Amino acid sequence: MNPNKRNYRVTFVIDHRGKEETLDQIVEELKQEIAAIEGEVIGVEDLGKRDFVRVTDRKFTGAPYFHLDFSAPPTAPTRLKERLRLNANVYRTFIVAV
């Protein structure tokens, strides 16, 4: 591991309602987004579809969740959130340092 990089785990809640892309294609796009911020994906974990605890839209009560582990510079979480802010495939993003 590069001493200037840190390890992170990002949890994505995917919104693929009405989209023709498969979940695998969406995950590949997310991997490319991480690579664009100088990150290196270490692992991917599919957590499956889960129901939301608090439903804000009655037509959208649950979604697929994914964990992606990656190493990247310390500025990566901010840059990744900014890049994904307008991405329609990503409903929520949670990033933690591990």
All heavy atoms as an XYZ file, in Angstrom:
800
protein
N       0.838     -1.180      0.000
C       0.000      0.000      0.000
C       0.884      1.245      0.000
O       1.883      1.313      0.682
C      -0.909     -0.001      1.224
C      -1.868      1.155      1.239
S      -2.969      1.127      2.646
C      -2.066      2.186      3.744
N       0.495      2.196     -0.738
C       1.187      3.473     -0.808
C       0.993      4.214      0.518
O      -0.124      4.305      1.017
C       0.605      4.279     -1.966
C       1.357      5.558     -2.224
O       2.074      6.063     -1.371
N       1.199      6.085     -3.416
N       2.058      4.786      1.114
C       1.897      5.484      2.400
C       1.027      6.735      2.305
O       0.544      7.218      3.320
C       3.332      5.839      2.793
C       4.115      5.770      1.537
C       3.422      4.783      0.647
N       0.797      7.255      1.120
C      -0.052      8.431      0.960
C      -1.514      8.072      0.748
O      -2.334      8.957      0.526
C       0.427      9.284     -0.215
C       1.806      9.853      0.046
O       2.166     10.091      1.187
N       2.567     10.041     -1.004
N      -1.843      6.804      0.788
C      -3.224      6.374      0.565
C      -3.803      5.801      1.849
O      -3.095      5.262      2.685
C      -3.295      5.330     -0.552
C      -2.985      5.904     -1.912
C      -3.337      4.934     -2.990
C      -3.140      5.585     -4.356
N      -3.643      4.740     -5.415
N      -5.109      5.906      1.964
C      -5.838      5.340      3.102
C      -6.855      4.343      2.579
O      -7.245      4.390      1.421
C      -6.556      6.444      3.864
C      -5.616      7.432      4.486
C      -6.381      8.463      5.258
N      -5.446      9.448      5.808
C      -5.803     10.587      6.310
N      -7.084     10.914      6.354
N      -4.912     11.420      6.791
N      -7.311      3.469      3.464
C      -8.319      2.480      3.090
C      -9.696      2.996      3.484
O      -9.879      3.545      4.576
C      -8.056      1.144      3.777
C      -6.827      0.479      3.230
O      -6.492      0.639      2.069
N      -6.147     -0.274      4.062
N     -10.647      2.802      2.581
C     -12.021      3.251      2.796
C     -12.992      2.131      2.433
O     -12.682      1.252      1.640
C     -12.350      4.472      1.913
C     -11.510      5.674      2.211
C     -10.382      5.967      1.451
C     -11.850      6.529      3.251
C      -9.612      7.083      1.726
C     -11.085      7.651      3.532
C      -9.965      7.916      2.761
O      -9.198      9.015      3.041
N     -14.176      2.219      3.017
C     -15.291      1.354      2.631
C     -16.462      2.265      2.320
O     -16.860      3.085      3.137
C     -15.669      0.385      3.730
C     -16.990     -0.341      3.422
C     -17.297     -1.401      4.397
N     -16.588     -2.592      3.924
C     -16.699     -3.770      4.480
N     -17.437     -3.929      5.547
N     -16.059     -4.795      3.976
N     -16.982      2.135      1.114
C     -18.129      2.935      0.706
C     -19.315      2.001      0.516
O     -19.177      0.913     -0.039
C     -17.826      3.753     -0.572
C     -17.472      2.868     -1.726
C     -18.979      4.655     -0.945
N     -20.451      2.413      1.039
C     -21.694      1.672      0.863
C     -22.563      2.458     -0.098
O     -22.829      3.632      0.128
C     -22.422      1.489      2.204
O     -21.546      0.832      3.118
C     -23.687      0.659      2.021
N     -22.961      1.789     -1.157
C     -23.820      2.412     -2.153
C     -25.216      1.830     -2.056
O     -25.382      0.612     -1.970
C     -23.305      2.155     -3.571
C     -22.043      2.881     -3.909
C     -20.860      2.192     -4.065
C     -22.043      4.249     -4.090
C     -19.695      2.850     -4.382
C     -20.885      4.925     -4.412
C     -19.702      4.220     -4.554
N     -26.218      2.681     -2.080
C     -27.609      2.274     -2.231
C     -27.955      2.629     -3.669
O     -27.925      3.788     -4.059
C     -28.528      3.000     -1.233
C     -29.967      2.545     -1.422
C     -28.064      2.763      0.193
N     -28.254      1.606     -4.464
C     -28.435      1.767     -5.901
C     -29.915      1.935     -6.235
O     -30.764      1.181     -5.769
C     -27.879      0.539     -6.663
C     -26.423      0.263     -6.269
C     -28.041      0.704     -8.156
C     -25.462      1.345     -6.655
N     -30.204      2.913     -7.066
C     -31.565      3.140     -7.566
C     -31.558      2.823     -9.060
O     -31.095      3.617     -9.863
C     -31.979      4.591     -7.330
C     -33.380      4.889     -7.826
O     -34.068      3.948     -8.278
O     -33.788      6.060     -7.763
N     -32.017      1.640     -9.402
C     -32.032      1.269    -10.825
C     -33.457      1.076    -11.339
O     -33.699      0.333    -12.276
C     -31.158      0.031    -11.067
C     -31.715     -1.239    -10.513
N     -31.777     -1.501     -9.179
C     -32.241     -2.308    -11.139
C     -32.313     -2.688     -8.994
N     -32.616     -3.207    -10.167
N     -34.393      1.806    -10.758
C     -35.785      1.743    -11.214
C     -35.877      2.330    -12.620
O     -35.414      3.436    -12.881
C     -36.696      2.546    -10.296
C     -36.761      2.042     -8.893
C     -37.622      2.929     -8.042
N     -36.915      4.213     -7.857
C     -37.476      5.280     -7.329
N     -38.722      5.270     -6.947
N     -36.781      6.399     -7.181
N     -36.452      1.571    -13.527
C     -36.678      2.050    -14.883
C     -35.418      2.136    -15.735
O     -35.442      2.737    -16.799
N     -34.348      1.565    -15.289
C     -33.090      1.617    -16.035
C     -32.846      0.281    -16.726
O     -33.222     -0.773    -16.230
C     -31.925      1.917    -15.093
C     -32.160      3.112    -14.194
C     -31.219      4.198    -14.492
C     -31.388      5.446    -13.687
N     -32.047      5.489    -12.459
N     -32.218      0.324    -17.873
C     -31.911     -0.902    -18.607
C     -30.583     -1.518    -18.178
O     -30.312     -2.660    -18.482
C     -31.887     -0.612    -20.106
C     -33.245     -0.243    -20.652
C     -33.226     -0.015    -22.145
O     -32.252     -0.390    -22.802
O     -34.208      0.539    -22.649
N     -29.759     -0.751    -17.470
C     -28.473     -1.261    -17.023
C     -28.666     -2.310    -15.929
O     -29.555     -2.189    -15.093
C     -27.615     -0.132    -16.451
C     -27.244      0.934    -17.440
C     -26.530      2.079    -16.767
O     -27.107      2.676    -15.846
O     -25.399      2.353    -17.181
N     -27.797     -3.311    -15.936
C     -27.825     -4.304    -14.870
C     -27.044     -3.763    -13.678
O     -26.302     -2.784    -13.789
C     -27.194     -5.627    -15.334
O     -25.804     -5.419    -15.599
C     -27.899     -6.169    -16.573
N     -27.199     -4.415    -12.539
C     -26.472     -4.001    -11.347
C     -24.965     -4.141    -11.547
O     -24.193     -3.312    -11.062
C     -26.929     -4.815    -10.141
C     -28.310     -4.465     -9.598
C     -28.701     -5.413     -8.480
C     -28.345     -3.038     -9.119
N     -24.539     -5.184    -12.270
C     -23.110     -5.368    -12.530
C     -22.542     -4.207    -13.340
O     -21.424     -3.750    -13.082
C     -22.853     -6.690    -13.254
C     -23.140     -7.892    -12.372
O     -23.033     -7.768    -11.135
O     -23.474     -8.961    -12.927
N     -23.289     -3.725    -14.309
C     -22.830     -2.583    -15.107
C     -22.740     -1.320    -14.250
O     -21.799     -0.535    -14.397
C     -23.778     -2.341    -16.282
C     -23.732     -3.417    -17.346
C     -24.823     -3.243    -18.387
O     -25.873     -2.674    -18.117
N     -24.572     -3.756    -19.588
N     -23.695     -1.135    -13.359
C     -23.669      0.032    -12.480
C     -22.470     -0.036    -11.536
O     -21.782      0.961    -11.314
C     -24.993      0.159    -11.704
C     -26.137      0.459    -12.676
C     -24.900      1.229    -10.625
C     -27.513      0.401    -12.063
N     -22.188     -1.226    -10.999
C     -21.033     -1.391    -10.111
C     -19.735     -1.124    -10.867
O     -18.811     -0.501    -10.331
C     -21.049     -2.791     -9.453
C     -19.748     -3.067     -8.733
C     -22.216     -2.905     -8.491
N     -19.655     -1.552    -12.118
C     -18.463     -1.270    -12.924
C     -18.286      0.232    -13.138
O     -17.169      0.747    -13.095
C     -18.528     -1.999    -14.269
C     -18.276     -3.486    -14.173
C     -16.914     -3.820    -13.573
O     -15.918     -3.161    -13.927
O     -16.862     -4.726    -12.727
N     -19.383      0.949    -13.346
C     -19.308      2.408    -13.478
C     -18.807      3.042    -12.177
O     -18.021      3.990    -12.207
C     -20.683      2.983    -13.821
C     -21.142      2.693    -15.218
C     -22.557      3.192    -15.479
O     -23.088      3.982    -14.645
O     -23.132      2.807    -16.497
N     -19.247      2.509    -11.043
C     -18.797      3.037     -9.755
C     -17.316      2.761     -9.539
O     -16.597      3.600     -8.979
C     -19.639      2.446     -8.622
C     -21.117      2.831     -8.644
C     -21.882      2.068     -7.581
C     -21.276      4.320     -8.469
N     -16.852      1.613     -9.995
C     -15.422      1.304     -9.919
C     -14.620      2.294    -10.759
O     -13.540      2.733    -10.353
C     -15.140     -0.113    -10.415
C     -15.549     -1.203     -9.467
C     -15.172     -2.536    -10.093
C     -15.563     -3.704     -9.275
N     -15.209     -4.987     -9.915
N     -15.150      2.658    -11.916
C     -14.473      3.630    -12.774
C     -14.448      5.012    -12.114
O     -13.469      5.748    -12.265
C     -15.153      3.700    -14.138
C     -14.972      2.457    -14.963
C     -15.802      2.466    -16.232
O     -16.496      3.432    -16.526
N     -15.725      1.385    -16.996
N     -15.502      5.358    -11.398
C     -15.526      6.631    -10.673
C     -14.447      6.647     -9.593
O     -13.783      7.662     -9.388
C     -16.899      6.880    -10.041
C     -17.998      7.158    -11.032
C     -17.875      8.515    -11.701
O     -17.201      9.408    -11.156
O     -18.456      8.674    -12.787
N     -14.272      5.533     -8.905
C     -13.233      5.448     -7.878
C     -11.851      5.525     -8.519
O     -10.955      6.198     -8.003
C     -13.406      4.162     -7.041
C     -14.668      4.284     -6.174
C     -12.172      3.898     -6.182
C     -15.058      3.041     -5.437
N     -11.679      4.889     -9.657
C     -10.398      4.963    -10.368
C     -10.118      6.387    -10.839
O      -8.961      6.817    -10.879
C     -10.394      4.001    -11.546
N     -11.151      7.142    -11.160
C     -10.982      8.519    -11.630
C     -10.473      9.447    -10.532
O      -9.876     10.476    -10.827
C     -12.296      9.045    -12.199
N     -10.688      9.082     -9.269
C     -10.180      9.900     -8.165
C      -8.895      9.303     -7.597
O      -8.557      9.531     -6.442
C     -11.233     10.062     -7.056
C     -11.636      8.711     -6.489
C     -12.431     10.837     -7.535
C     -12.361      8.784     -5.174
N      -8.188      8.537     -8.425
C      -6.913      7.921     -8.074
C      -7.054      6.839     -7.015
O      -6.158      6.613     -6.213
C      -5.916      8.979     -7.597
C      -5.664     10.069     -8.604
C      -4.875     11.218     -8.018
O      -4.246     11.041     -6.959
O      -4.899     12.289     -8.629
N      -8.200      6.173     -6.999
C      -8.435      5.098     -6.045
C      -8.252      3.741     -6.697
O      -8.299      3.603     -7.912
N      -8.035      2.745     -5.856
C      -7.863      1.369     -6.320
C      -8.844      0.480     -5.565
O      -8.777      0.381     -4.334
C      -6.431      0.909     -6.050
C      -6.151     -0.501     -6.458
C      -4.744     -0.927     -6.089
O      -3.886     -0.066     -5.839
O      -4.525     -2.140     -6.044
N      -9.769     -0.141     -6.284
C     -10.784     -0.990     -5.664
C     -10.139     -2.291     -5.206
O      -9.454     -2.966     -5.975
C     -11.949     -1.272     -6.638
C     -12.945     -2.236     -6.023
C     -12.635      0.027     -7.027
N     -10.352     -2.624     -3.944
C      -9.781     -3.839     -3.357
C     -10.792     -4.972     -3.348
O     -10.456     -6.119     -3.614
C      -9.288     -3.550     -1.922
C      -8.217     -2.466     -1.951
C      -8.762     -4.802     -1.258
C      -7.872     -1.915     -0.593
N     -12.051     -4.644     -3.050
C     -13.064     -5.684     -2.986
C     -14.464     -5.137     -3.166
O     -14.726     -3.965     -2.918
N     -15.362     -6.026     -3.602
C     -16.772     -5.674     -3.810
C     -17.611     -6.717     -3.091
O     -17.362     -7.908     -3.197
C     -17.132     -5.668     -5.317
C     -18.601     -5.382     -5.505
C     -16.282     -4.679     -6.067
N     -18.620     -6.246     -2.359
C     -19.517     -7.155     -1.656
C     -20.958     -6.753     -1.948
O     -21.345     -5.610     -1.718
C     -19.250     -7.098     -0.152
C     -20.096     -8.041      0.646
C     -19.823     -7.953      2.132
O     -18.952     -7.174      2.552
O     -20.506     -8.665      2.880
N     -21.726     -7.688     -2.473
C     -23.140     -7.458     -2.758
C     -23.937     -7.827     -1.510
O     -23.924     -8.973     -1.068
C     -23.575     -8.317     -3.941
C     -25.018     -8.107     -4.335
O     -25.706     -7.290     -3.693
O     -25.457     -8.761     -5.292
N     -24.618     -6.857     -0.923
C     -25.399     -7.095      0.284
C     -26.850     -7.445     -0.022
O     -27.624     -7.724      0.887
C     -25.354     -5.863      1.194
C     -23.955     -5.461      1.652
C     -24.026     -4.166      2.442
C     -23.320     -6.553      2.468
N     -27.213     -7.406     -1.295
C     -28.567     -7.751     -1.696
C     -29.533     -6.600     -1.507
O     -29.174     -5.501     -1.099
N     -30.795     -6.879     -1.809
C     -31.819     -5.845     -1.679
C     -32.300     -5.804     -0.235
O     -32.570     -6.833      0.366
C     -32.998     -6.129     -2.609
C     -34.026     -5.039     -2.568
C     -35.165     -5.236     -3.530
C     -36.053     -4.009     -3.417
N     -37.384     -4.196     -3.769
N     -32.383     -4.601      0.290
C     -32.840     -4.408      1.663
C     -33.940     -3.356      1.685
O     -33.935     -2.425      0.900
C     -31.693     -3.950      2.548
C     -30.612     -4.991      2.648
C     -29.588     -4.585      3.620
N     -28.608     -5.652      3.752
C     -27.800     -5.754      4.761
N     -27.814     -4.881      5.721
N     -26.943     -6.764      4.812
N     -34.864     -3.524      2.626
C     -35.925     -2.546      2.800
C     -35.407     -1.371      3.620
O     -34.571     -1.537      4.517
C     -37.125     -3.174      3.507
C     -37.836     -4.193      2.637
O     -37.764     -4.056      1.401
O     -38.446     -5.114      3.189
N     -35.910     -0.177      3.328
C     -35.530      1.011      4.074
C     -36.268      1.039      5.406
O     -37.435      0.649      5.495
C     -35.872      2.286      3.300
C     -35.163      2.411      1.981
C     -35.834      2.875      0.871
C     -33.830      2.065      1.848
C     -35.189      3.016     -0.346
C     -33.180      2.195      0.643
C     -33.858      2.666     -0.459
N     -35.608      1.535      6.428
C     -36.243      1.692      7.733
C     -37.228      2.848      7.689
O     -38.347      2.748      8.174
C     -35.182      1.919      8.834
C     -35.839      2.210     10.161
C     -34.275      0.713      8.940
N     -36.789      3.944      7.072
C     -37.669      5.105      6.907
C     -37.894      5.312      5.415
O     -36.986      5.631      4.675
C     -37.031      6.346      7.505
C     -36.921      6.243      8.994
C     -36.540      7.560      9.600
N     -36.551      7.420     11.034
C     -35.609      7.888     11.814
N     -34.589      8.524     11.307
N     -35.688      7.729     13.111
N     -39.121      5.135      5.011
C     -39.482      5.245      3.599
C     -39.895      6.684      3.301
O     -40.794      7.220      3.937
C     -40.624      4.265      3.260
C     -41.033      4.408      1.813
C     -40.205      2.840      3.564
N     -39.208      7.300      2.335
C     -39.559      8.664      1.939
C     -40.446      8.684      0.697
O     -41.097      9.679      0.429
C     -38.297      9.492      1.663
O     -37.540      8.838      0.661
C     -37.469      9.645      2.921
N     -40.449      7.581     -0.044
C     -41.257      7.464     -1.252
C     -41.962      6.117     -1.195
O     -41.306      5.072     -1.162
C     -40.357      7.564     -2.492
C     -41.119      7.493     -3.792
O     -42.362      7.351     -3.770
O     -40.472      7.598     -4.850
N     -43.269      6.118     -1.189
C     -44.025      4.865     -1.050
C     -43.790      3.896     -2.206
O     -43.985      2.712     -2.064
C     -45.512      5.157     -0.939
C     -45.864      5.822      0.339
C     -47.334      6.029      0.454
N     -47.622      6.832      1.638
C     -48.797      6.964      2.150
N     -49.835      6.383      1.597
N     -48.969      7.712      3.223
N     -43.355      4.414     -3.345
C     -43.080      3.554     -4.492
C     -41.647      3.024     -4.475
O     -41.280      2.229     -5.321
C     -43.324      4.322     -5.781
C     -44.778      4.712     -5.971
C     -44.973      5.477     -7.240
C     -46.429      5.906     -7.381
N     -46.639      6.703     -8.574
N     -40.839      3.481     -3.527
C     -39.433      3.079     -3.441
C     -39.140      2.700     -1.991
O     -38.707      3.513     -1.186
C     -38.548      4.236     -3.910
C     -37.102      3.879     -4.090
C     -36.718      2.748     -4.786
C     -36.111      4.694     -3.576
C     -35.385      2.441     -4.961
C     -34.779      4.402     -3.749
C     -34.413      3.265     -4.439
N     -39.431      1.449     -1.647
C     -39.324      1.003     -0.255
C     -38.048      0.241      0.050
O     -37.774     -0.048      1.206
C     -40.523      0.112      0.095
O     -40.527     -1.019     -0.782
C     -41.826      0.876     -0.035
N     -37.269     -0.093     -0.963
C     -36.020     -0.820     -0.754
C     -35.154     -0.764     -1.990
O     -35.619     -0.396     -3.071
N     -33.864     -1.102     -1.808
C     -32.933     -1.020     -2.928
C     -31.755     -1.959     -2.685
O     -31.510     -2.369     -1.549
C     -32.435      0.406     -3.098
N     -30.992     -2.274     -3.746
C     -29.776     -3.075     -3.581
C     -28.667     -2.259     -2.914
O     -28.502     -1.073     -3.194
C     -29.375     -3.432     -5.013
C     -30.532     -3.086     -5.863
C     -31.328     -2.072     -5.134
N     -27.934     -2.919     -2.028
C     -26.804     -2.313     -1.327
C     -25.515     -2.998     -1.774
O     -25.493     -4.214     -1.976
C     -26.937     -2.509      0.186
C     -27.916     -1.598      0.876
C     -29.275     -1.630      0.580
C     -27.492     -0.722      1.857
C     -30.171     -0.808      1.234
C     -28.381      0.108      2.522
C     -29.714      0.060      2.208
O     -30.601      0.868      2.855
N     -24.440     -2.212     -1.879
C     -23.117     -2.737     -2.226
C     -22.064     -2.083     -1.346
O     -22.146     -0.890     -1.061
C     -22.764     -2.430     -3.694
C     -23.454     -3.303     -4.679
C     -24.676     -2.936     -5.214
C     -22.894     -4.497     -5.080
C     -25.327     -3.743     -6.117
C     -23.534     -5.315     -5.984
C     -24.754     -4.937     -6.511
N     -21.077     -2.885     -0.903
C     -19.875     -2.368     -0.243
C     -18.749     -2.416     -1.257
O     -18.559     -3.433     -1.924
C     -19.443     -3.254      0.922
C     -20.185     -3.052      2.189
N     -20.529     -1.828      2.692
C     -20.632     -3.955      3.095
C     -21.150     -1.980      3.832
N     -21.237     -3.265      4.097
N     -17.982     -1.343     -1.372
C     -16.753     -1.339     -2.162
C     -15.628     -0.899     -1.245
O     -15.713      0.166     -0.624
C     -16.838     -0.374     -3.345
C     -17.342     -0.948     -4.673
C     -18.812     -1.214     -4.624
C     -17.002     -0.035     -5.793
N     -14.604     -1.732     -1.120
C     -13.416     -1.381     -0.360
C     -12.382     -0.861     -1.337
O     -12.157     -1.471     -2.385
C     -12.876     -2.598      0.385
C     -13.853     -3.117      1.424
O     -14.547     -2.297      2.047
O     -13.910     -4.348      1.622
N     -11.762      0.271     -0.992
C     -10.763      0.842     -1.891
C      -9.721      1.618     -1.094
O      -9.939      1.979      0.062
C     -11.423      1.738     -2.944
C     -12.054      3.002     -2.434
C     -11.382      4.212     -2.529
C     -13.328      2.992     -1.889
C     -11.970      5.384     -2.075
C     -13.914      4.150     -1.432
C     -13.235      5.360     -1.525
N      -8.573      1.828     -1.722
C      -7.540      2.679     -1.143
C      -7.387      3.886     -2.051
O      -7.447      3.763     -3.277
C      -6.222      1.926     -1.002
O      -5.737      1.547     -2.259
N      -7.209      5.050     -1.423
C      -7.151      6.292     -2.182
C      -6.520      7.378     -1.321
O      -6.358      7.204     -0.109
C      -8.554      6.704     -2.616
N      -6.173      8.506     -1.924
C      -5.633      9.631     -1.154
C      -6.660     10.148     -0.143
O      -7.860      9.897     -0.269
C      -5.346     10.693     -2.222
C      -5.302      9.966     -3.504
C      -6.166      8.769     -3.361
N      -6.202     10.905      0.854
C      -7.114     11.416      1.893
C      -8.244     12.311      1.381
O      -9.268     12.436      2.043
C      -6.192     12.212      2.820
C      -4.838     11.662      2.578
C      -4.816     11.206      1.155
N      -8.091     12.896      0.218
C      -9.146     13.763     -0.318
C     -10.224     12.981     -1.070
O     -11.186     13.572     -1.551
C      -8.543     14.801     -1.278
O      -7.873     14.111     -2.336
C      -7.570     15.721     -0.553
N     -10.074     11.675     -1.169
C     -10.974     10.850     -1.980
C     -12.441     10.894     -1.560
O     -13.306     10.993     -2.428
C     -10.475      9.414     -2.008
N     -12.779     10.799     -0.270
C     -14.210     10.808      0.077
C     -14.947     12.045     -0.418
O     -16.037     11.947     -0.979
C     -14.212     10.734      1.600
C     -12.940     10.060      1.934
C     -11.955     10.543      0.902
N     -14.357     13.199     -0.253
C     -14.992     14.437     -0.699
C     -15.120     14.462     -2.213
O     -16.179     14.827     -2.754
C     -14.174     15.649     -0.231
O     -13.992     15.545      1.185
C     -14.870     16.938     -0.567
N     -14.070     14.072     -2.899
C     -14.092     14.082     -4.357
C     -15.093     13.062     -4.904
O     -15.792     13.336     -5.882
C     -12.693     13.792     -4.898
C     -11.726     14.930     -4.622
C     -10.302     14.607     -4.981
N     -10.160     14.205     -6.368
C      -9.127     13.517     -6.831
N      -8.150     13.157     -6.019
N      -9.052     13.201     -8.103
N     -15.185     11.896     -4.267
C     -16.120     10.861     -4.731
C     -17.564     11.316     -4.533
O     -18.390     11.163     -5.433
C     -15.864      9.541     -4.004
C     -16.713      8.362     -4.452
C     -16.458      8.034     -5.921
C     -16.442      7.151     -3.585
N     -17.869     11.882     -3.383
C     -19.233     12.373     -3.145
C     -19.620     13.446     -4.159
O     -20.746     13.476     -4.639
C     -19.365     12.918     -1.727
C     -19.482     11.844     -0.691
C     -19.693     12.441      0.670
C     -19.801     11.368      1.718
N     -20.055     11.910      3.054
N     -18.673     14.314     -4.484
C     -18.958     15.375     -5.449
C     -19.201     14.799     -6.845
O     -20.086     15.245     -7.566
C     -17.802     16.384     -5.488
C     -18.073     17.573     -6.363
C     -19.276     18.393     -5.939
O     -19.577     18.476     -4.732
O     -19.939     18.952     -6.831
N     -18.424     13.777     -7.229
C     -18.601     13.162     -8.548
C     -19.930     12.414     -8.644
O     -20.534     12.352     -9.712
C     -17.453     12.206     -8.856
C     -16.143     12.891     -9.145
C     -15.073     11.880     -9.487
N     -15.340     11.210    -10.740
C     -14.920     11.633    -11.938
N     -14.207     12.733    -12.031
N     -15.189     10.950    -13.025
N     -20.383     11.827     -7.544
C     -21.598     11.004     -7.563
C     -22.863     11.791     -7.222
O     -23.954     11.241     -7.259
C     -21.441      9.833     -6.590
C     -20.346      8.843     -6.937
C     -20.216      7.816     -5.840
C     -20.626      8.177     -8.269
N     -22.710     13.054     -6.897
C     -23.851     13.868     -6.462
C     -24.964     13.887     -7.492
O     -26.147     13.831     -7.150
C     -23.373     15.280     -6.166
C     -24.393     16.191     -5.560
C     -23.764     17.489     -5.107
N     -23.072     18.195     -6.176
C     -23.648     19.065     -7.009
N     -24.930     19.308     -6.894
N     -22.961     19.671     -7.950
N     -24.629     13.945     -8.757
C     -25.639     14.014     -9.815
C     -25.860     12.690    -10.539
O     -26.573     12.645    -11.533
C     -25.249     15.092    -10.829
C     -25.158     16.507    -10.262
C     -24.671     17.468    -11.323
C     -26.490     16.942     -9.709
N     -25.261     11.624    -10.042
C     -25.419     10.306    -10.661
C     -26.789      9.747    -10.279
O     -27.078      9.521     -9.101
C     -24.297      9.371    -10.194
C     -24.271      8.070    -10.940
O     -25.292      7.603    -11.433
N     -23.108      7.476    -11.018
N     -27.635      9.497    -11.257
C     -28.997      9.034    -11.003
C     -29.051      7.583    -10.520
O     -30.056      7.166     -9.943
C     -29.840      9.175    -12.270
N     -27.987      6.818    -10.720
C     -27.968      5.422    -10.278
C     -27.705      5.278     -8.788
O     -28.022      4.246     -8.204
C     -26.901      4.634    -11.042
C     -27.250      4.475    -12.498
O     -28.412      4.395    -12.864
N     -26.241      4.437    -13.340
N     -27.113      6.276     -8.180
C     -26.745      6.204     -6.764
C     -27.775      6.964     -5.945
O     -27.938      8.171     -6.092
C     -25.331      6.786     -6.540
C     -24.979      6.756     -5.064
C     -24.315      6.016     -7.356
N     -28.482      6.233     -5.077
C     -29.493      6.862     -4.227
C     -28.843      7.454     -2.976
O     -29.139      8.573     -2.594
C     -30.558      5.820     -3.857
C     -31.710      6.370     -3.074
C     -32.578      7.297     -3.644
C     -31.934      5.967     -1.772
C     -33.642      7.802     -2.921
C     -32.999      6.471     -1.042
C     -33.847      7.380     -1.610
O     -34.905      7.888     -0.908
N     -27.952      6.695     -2.331
C     -27.228      7.162     -1.145
C     -25.794      6.619     -1.183
O     -25.526      5.563     -1.749
C     -27.879      6.667      0.143
C     -29.221      7.268      0.427
C     -29.077      8.650      1.036
N     -30.338      9.158      1.489
C     -31.115      9.981      0.798
N     -30.757     10.354     -0.396
N     -32.237     10.416      1.284
N     -24.899      7.358     -0.509
C     -23.500      6.965     -0.406
C     -23.041      7.186      1.032
O     -23.268      8.255      1.589
C     -22.628      7.819     -1.333
O     -23.107      7.709     -2.665
C     -21.181      7.367     -1.305
N     -22.386      6.179      1.615
C     -21.813      6.277      2.952
C     -20.351      5.867      2.857
O     -20.053      4.756      2.433
C     -22.540      5.367      3.930
C     -24.035      5.531      3.938
C     -24.842      4.629      3.272
C     -24.637      6.589      4.585
C     -26.226      4.772      3.255
C     -26.016      6.741      4.566
C     -26.803      5.837      3.914
N     -19.443      6.739      3.274
C     -18.018      6.435      3.184
C     -17.412      6.485      4.576
O     -17.616      7.452      5.330
C     -17.280      7.447      2.280
C     -17.904      7.448      0.894
C     -15.795      7.116      2.213
C     -17.336      8.502     -0.034
N     -16.658      5.422      4.936
C     -15.953      5.379      6.222
C     -14.509      4.943      5.987
O     -14.226      4.160      5.081
C     -16.613      4.421      7.222
C     -17.879      4.983      7.812
C     -16.873      3.066      6.623
N     -13.616      5.464      6.797
C     -12.227      5.035      6.752
C     -12.106      3.759      7.585
O     -12.667      3.667      8.671
C     -11.315      6.117      7.304
N     -11.388      2.788      7.055
C     -11.188      1.531      7.779
C      -9.730      1.296      8.065
O      -8.868      1.855      7.480
C     -11.780      0.322      7.042
C     -13.279      0.383      7.066
C     -11.286      0.216      5.633
